[in-house]
Amino acid sequence: MRVPLITRRRFLQGSVAVAGLGTLAGGGLPALRAQQPKVIRLGFLGPSFADTWDEALPEALRELGYIEGQNFTIEYRRAGGQLDRLPALADELVRLRVDAIITAGTNPARAAKAATSTIPIVMVFGSDPVGTGLVQSLARPGGNVTGFINLAPELGAKRLELLKEAIPAISRVAVLTNASAPTGPPQWKEAERAARLIGIQAQLIEVRSGDELSGAIEAAGPDGRGALLVVEDALFTIRRAELIDLATRARLPAIYANGEIVRSGGLMSYGPNFPDQYQRAAVYLDRIFKGAKPADLPVQQPSRFDFLVNLKAAQAIGLTIPDSVLTQATEVFQ
């Protein structure tokens, strides 16, 4: 059956009219555009300078579909070792209206929380978030802070076991803590208890600033039967070059909580795997971007650990690390 001409004209006119709704007079711009995807702005707050794991977070987010420069950006703010700058840097991120803040360590997390009670904060490498008031409990944080901590009950004992296995002759260990940090006392108690169990005398050595490190290492003193355990604290990571030099000159074998110190020339470390913490933090950020609340995401303890050994540092103090210890290492630096 043939369609009448008038019907075809009206059809064509109607089609043109519908198409014309898509264009605005004067500007020639589409009236109905495809909605542009939101570009997520993430803030990063850290205590020191750039570190080995700078790419770990973007890589972990990339695996979840977040491409830096396309659908998310990171605003980095680092204190360069000056922890008193953290509050101002946190305020900067809040003024930028970032969608979330990831913090490297307890001090940055505390600064971020003081700056905002609404922007979600995901911490990595945190310590005792309940004791420092960051969260109400590990299972139910209850505020705008959640994340991943470095401390686990077995860490102090494991570090001392490795130290004793590497240097069987030691009978005394100096435990270096930051007296101005709330995480110092619980780490000392854990180390003291662990030392007693394996028959080593533990000696508490406290500092309140990097300027006291020299005197602290002298107090630890080399006598051929002593060693040094450096607990988790941003102060020791920031001042690691000085700490390594002091321990080397004192010929004092040391085990650290932070692997960055061994990568910089320290002897041994045992602690959480840094990339793993960033990967897990990326999953939390993804859930938050999709509507989850930090208050409902439990703070988690470490799940993977690294044991690092630096043979060059051992040689510098005349120490031979037994093969039984080296075979346990995640990574050995020559």
Secondary structure as UniProt FT lines:
FT   HELIX           5..20
FT   TURN            21..22
FT   TURN            25..27
FT   STRAND          40..46
FT   TURN            52..55
FT   HELIX           56..62
FT   TURN            63..65
FT   TURN            69..71
FT   STRAND          72..78
FT   TURN            80..81
FT   HELIX           83..85
FT   HELIX           86..95
FT   TURN            96..97
FT   STRAND          100..104
FT   HELIX           106..115
FT   STRAND          121..126
FT   TURN            129..133
FT   STRAND          145..149
FT   TURN            153..154
FT   HELIX           155..166
FT   TURN            168..169
FT   STRAND          172..178
FT   TURN            179..180
FT   TURN            182..183
FT   HELIX           184..197
FT   TURN            198..199
FT   STRAND          201..207
FT   HELIX           210..212
FT   HELIX           213..220
FT   STRAND          226..230
FT   HELIX           234..238
FT   HELIX           240..249
FT   TURN            250..251
FT   STRAND          254..256
FT   HELIX           259..263
FT   TURN            264..265
FT   STRAND          268..272
FT   HELIX           274..289
FT   TURN            290..291
FT   HELIX           294..296
FT   STRAND          305..310
FT   HELIX           311..316
FT   TURN            317..318
FT   HELIX           323..326
FT   TURN            327..328
FT   STRAND          331..333
//
